[in-house]
Amino acid sequence: MAFLDEEEGAPPPEVPERPRRPEDGPRRKRQQYLVRRLIGVGVGIAFLILVVLAFRGCLEARKERGITNYVTDVGTIMSESEQAGGRFFDLLEGGGSTPKEFESQIRLIRGSSATLVDRAEDLDVPGQMSEANEAALLALKLRRDALERIADSAPAALADAETTEAIETIVNQMSALYSSDVLYSQVAAPEMRDV
């Protein structure tokens, strides 16, 4: 135990201090400052990239949602237009109404067609759908105008003394109705599907 007593009283061996150069401290601080600065810049750039990617993702999602909403809205409008066309052809096949009743019923169908044109004109059209929108609008306008001319010509065509001009007008407008169907199904709808 004597050897323990000797160690307690002995001072610890001194570690020699490394001599420092006077410029070592400021240089080291400057390096640490630059490293911290570079890390801060790197974090800032990474954050900026994340913000740009998130913003771009939001824009793309918004664009896709706009296209989907547009296609849905046009599909609804065209479906209602086809229903109006169905009522018109049912009216033609049904007969049994007076010329005035026939004309007023066609004018009602024409009124709903005009409303559909207005709704289609008020749609928010994505840039990629501009050609499809023009074709769909033209199809709806052809239907509206054809029904208007048929309604105008119906009384003369159904009168006791039919006029050939009124009948020819109705026949030509039936061609316009057919053309509107072709325009939508062969131009507008495929364009929308492609986009």
Residue, then its C-alpha position, 0 to 999 in steps of 0.5 A: m500500500a505504500f506504493l499507493d501513497e507515493e502516487e497520491g502525493a506525486p503531481p501528474p505528469e505535465v502534457p506539453e502544450r502544442p505551440r500555436r501559431p498566432e494566425d492559426g486561430p483566425r484561419r480556423k474560424r474563417q474555415q468554420y465560417l465558410v463551411r457553415r456558409l456553404i452548408g447554409v447555401g446548400v440547404g437553401i438551394a435544396f429547399l428552393i428545389l423542393v419548393v419549385l418541384a412542389f409548385r410544378g407538381c401543383l400546376e400539373a395537377r391543376k392542369e390535369r384537373g382542368i382538362t378532366n373538368y372540361v371533358t366532363d362538362v362538354g360530355t354533359i352538355m353534349s349528352e343533354s344536346e343528344q337528349a334534345g335531339g332525341r325529343f326532336f326526332d320523337l316529335l317528328e315521328g309522333g306527328g298528331s300535333t297541329p302546326k302551331e304545337f309542332e312549331s312551339q315544341i321545336r322552339l322549346i327544344r331550340g331554346s334548350s339548345a341555345t342554353l347549351v351553346d351559352r353554357a359551352e361558351d362559358l366553359d374554362v377551356p384549357g389551351q390544349m382543348s382549343e381545337a376540340n372546343e371550337a368543333a364542339l361549339l360549332a356542332l352545338k351552334l349548327r344544332r341550335d340554328a338548324l332547329e330555329r330554321i326548322a321551327d320557322s319553316a314548320p308552319a309552311a311545311l305542315a300547312d294544307a298548301e305545303t310549300t316546297e321551299a319550306i320542305e327543302t329548308i327542313v331537309n337541308q337543316m336535317s343535313a346540318l343536324y347530321s353534320s353536327d353529329v359528325l363534327y362532334s363525333q369525328v373531330a371534337a371527341p377524338e381530339m379530347r381523347d387524344v389530349 
